[in-house]
Amino acid sequence: MFKRSYALLALLVIAGMALAACGPAASAFECTDALGCVTVGPGEPIHLAYAMVISGADETLGVDSRNGVEVAISQKGQVLGHDIQLTGEDEGCSAEGGQAAGTKLAADPTIVAVFGTSCSSAARVAVPLLSQAGFAIISASNTAPDLTEAGNENNHPGYLRTAHNDEIQGAAAAQFAFEELGVTQAATIHDGSLYAEKLQEVFATTFEEMGGTITTTEAVDPNGTDFKGALTSIAATEPEFIYMPIFVNAGSLITRQAKEVPGLEEVRLMGADGMFSPDLVEGAGDAVEGLFLSSPDLASFGPEYQSTFLPKYEEMFGTEPISVFHAHGYDAANMVFAAIEQVAVQDPDGTLHIPRQALRDALYATKDFKGLTGNLTCTPTGDCADPKIAVYESHPGQFPPDRIWP
Amino acid sequence: MLRNWTQRVTLTDIIVWALGILILIGVIWGSIVTLNTGKYSTSTWIDLTITGLALGGVYALIALGYTLVYGILRMINFAHSEVFMSGPFTATFAAQALIALGWWNTYPILSLVIVMLVSAAVSASIAILLERIAYRPLRHAPRLVPLITAIGASFFLQYTFRGLYGSGLKPFPDMEIFSGFWLIGTVRIFKTQAVAILGAFIMMLVLYTIVQRTKIGKAMRSVSEDKEVAALMGINVDRVITTTFALGGISAGIAGILYLLLFPVAHFFMGFFPGLKAFTAAVLGGIGNVPGAFLGAMVLGLLESVGPSLFLDGLGIPAPNQLKDAIAFTILVFILIFRPSGLLGERLTQAKA
């Protein structure tokens, strides 16, 4: 009995060695790419992954972008005769979640490109891991400026984004407040996240350059529930306007509680794209009336957005888009498809070789790419967006809110 | 005498005392400077105090669940935060149903009672099931085992609710009769806050009476004293323990509705932080002690709400409100250094544990 199993084992080992020996010989392709190549066998799918927030209070942000990617995959069907497989991890919109998602994805060498992250805080820790693993990383909703700032320690090779840079969103919000509303005294609130802190910083700088005054900057706990203390401190500085580019959970509670703090009843509040969600309208109830939100200008999207994308989205997911970065996800996916088609080497038997560095280079070289969100051209540090920001005004029970500016 | 003293005092003691004195000086200095600058008016301070009391009331009702169970089983029921979450989470659906019926604003008090009953019933059932399934089989296991089980049960419940109802926010509808505030002189009290403080206080009295004045309360106290002897005296220990969990669940369910009146958004993770705070409050007041849980919760609520503005503003620390938990927990450490068994805790001369 023992002998027979040993014989079997020996046979298997020999067979394995023989296979290994003739493996490379069967393929004429030799990978010379600096980061190596991904080999996709005949009939196997091309493996793409996402790292987005798909649970918790901010889930609409990530789920919406993922839906955008899935619409693109479904429309595309196949790339060079291969199906596309999408798997993913939840980055939880936090540094810890980003760490976990980044580590898991980085361990899978079959992944070609990663869509994500959703939140800049997660990007800060996940992107270095994914970049190290050789993937192309393309985010549909990271907006923190330092992620694509040349020379910044948070800018990593292989990272690109189709979302706008917050240098633009923050400045647009400041312009809206100062020029359109005519306020000169503003307070800001952030939640310690990379996204919120940078965005309010850009707002504050621009607002002060225009001649306004920032009365105070408060920070709150994104998981907190009682913000009266912070709002009372703000009320003591008598602002006319509060800019709070935070997320849904804290955002909806602050919107409610601001109405209950003496001195803030009439003060106008403004959030940013991180709060652009039906959950906010539900969570804030009647207090949402008059809340301003800045976000990518959905009205500026190309005609295919209305005619092709939206019907397809509704057909696949049974709902209208639930946040604002679905079209950015769609564009990101199509950019990756185009880049793969450009650089992949195909064997006669259908085996596909995708060189990693070449794929990154092709993505960075994207020029005048006709996407839903505009004509995308990537900078050498990965900013690909053709950004147009609009301001929306919220009303109870209504989503999406009314576009009012510009 | 002096030699005796130097022998007893260790370096650690000196460091701990120095730390305590430093914190005390910081607190006093910060408060004096803040009050001197006059940045906040008297009515602001009263506002913050009332907010703190309302928050404290909710913490108190959750803390009761920890303290009752600890009193009887000497175990920390870490799944209690999910007992707290399950009731109000389910009650948001009941509230939607009441709105659909048109009762919500026509019979507001009745509606509030109904959602409270739903919430209390769900929380109590979850607590009883938890005890029956997760804790009773392990009652004679080493003490760490039920503790770990509790953490597991906590995750299980959280993700079950997430799986069943999704991870989005579930709004709790506003009640017209509780919107706005009462003006007493120049002091504004929001009606929701008044209801929360009052509700917590009444609930507290009811529970205290049950524990101190009724037959089942007497049984609970005797089981807490000594399980074996209580059993020999003819007390059905299992039933007493189940009742204890049920009481903790009911008070958590009521706390959940009061919490939703204050912060009207429910989600599957809503139990975690209030649960942690309430546990802290129970320890602060002296775990196992019912009035202690109430006192500890009020102190914690006040520290969180008044603390950042009072202590830190004066020290010139920017954006002090994000540090409210740091303040609350620093003071907690400070108090436990000098009173390790909590504010009203029994002196551990004859260790029960």
Interface residues (C-beta under 8 A of the other chain):
Chain A: S55 G56 A57 E59 T60 G192 T217 E218 A219 V220 D221 N223 G224 T225 D226 F227 K228 G229 A230 T232 S233 A235 A236 V248 N249 S252 L253 R256 E260 V261 P262 D279 E282 G283 G285 D286
Chain B: K39 Y40 S43 T44 D47 L48 T51 L55 R162 S167 G168 L169 K170 P171 P173 D174 F181 R188 F190 L262 F263 P264 V265 H267 F269 F272 F273 P274 E304 S305 V306 P308 S309 D313 P318 A319 P320 N321 Q322 K324 D325
